[in-house]
């Protein structure tokens, strides 16, 4: 325990070089932006295919599970304010090795997801401007996307967070237009469901829909740059979850209410097809543009947050210390940002990551499992950051309930998904112990 205390103190000294410039509005916007991605523009059709008119039940089940998860994150985040988010919570609770495994699970999901979304973004742009379908032009556009966002974030966390806030507002406009106009065209018969769905169909839909709800782990990574984390993290997390859940359920109701049983047939752009029903071709175009903006917004948020994981690895000695380098003028983790963007760029231009995107679901839930367990240990040991931690009666039961929910969701995953994640964790363990051995020799 003494060794862990020294480790935390050393990490805090490194983090003190960073600027605590993220308040409640910026962190809330970052969580919403990380959560509402391009997926919600296609998921309503996939969920409707499995549950039909009862699809909103899957959204409610996901929201209930996320309440448990977010509560664990809020408790842990109010007690550990280090850069790294969930990775830092797990590391403080269980030590560097388990923390590194949590970080490896995060990296598996994040870098493949952002590479995939960049491809979606470029594909949508190429649909409007066909000349961008040329392989060389495509690489140039991908490089420009990463280059612009790296430039913004290298200039400091305030600029990066500001860009996230602007993009979040921009991508919510088409969705709000869709909801405000579409609510008047809902046919009650299309949203009524005669019977309760089976446990398997509901569980399968929840596994699929979790993609639309995860994302808070991305937004919490720059915890070392959050103002007053004991107050900001819980308030931003709950506020973002409430806003996101309301938006999601309304999207499903409007899409289901306007298209009815046909919703499941429009798996590529269900919201655009629904908008065409009550807004015509202009509505379809607006929603397609919204999907493009949403994809760009996700990338903007990810480039703000995910490189901090590499920074945290360098800070804690898992990777070479130069990965934790801080820009002398802008005080941003410049080496981590550039490294992450280069890796994501490489995946984006190869296009070999689609299958990994499917695996990210299990990886995220396994990471959540570690974090919920860490939450209990942090409370038990009364670990505290600056200020009064987030406390309420009976909070020790929340991590247990969250773990039960995760186990239920994971029960609907395939053996193959578990096998691949086990291989990734095995490789990460090997790299970790090699690094430890080399450090001892040095």
TAPE-V972485 format. One record per helix or strand. SS is the DSSP state (helix for helix, strand for strand). FROM is the first residue (numbers start at 1). TO is the last residue. Records with the same first field share a line. If there is no record, write none. Layout:
SS=FROM-TO  FROM-TO
This chain:
helix=2-15  24-35  40-77  86-94  96-128  130-133  135-154  157-185  188-191  199-213  216-219  221-225  229-265  270-305  307-315  321-324  334-350  354-381  396-410  415-441
strand=22-22  226-226
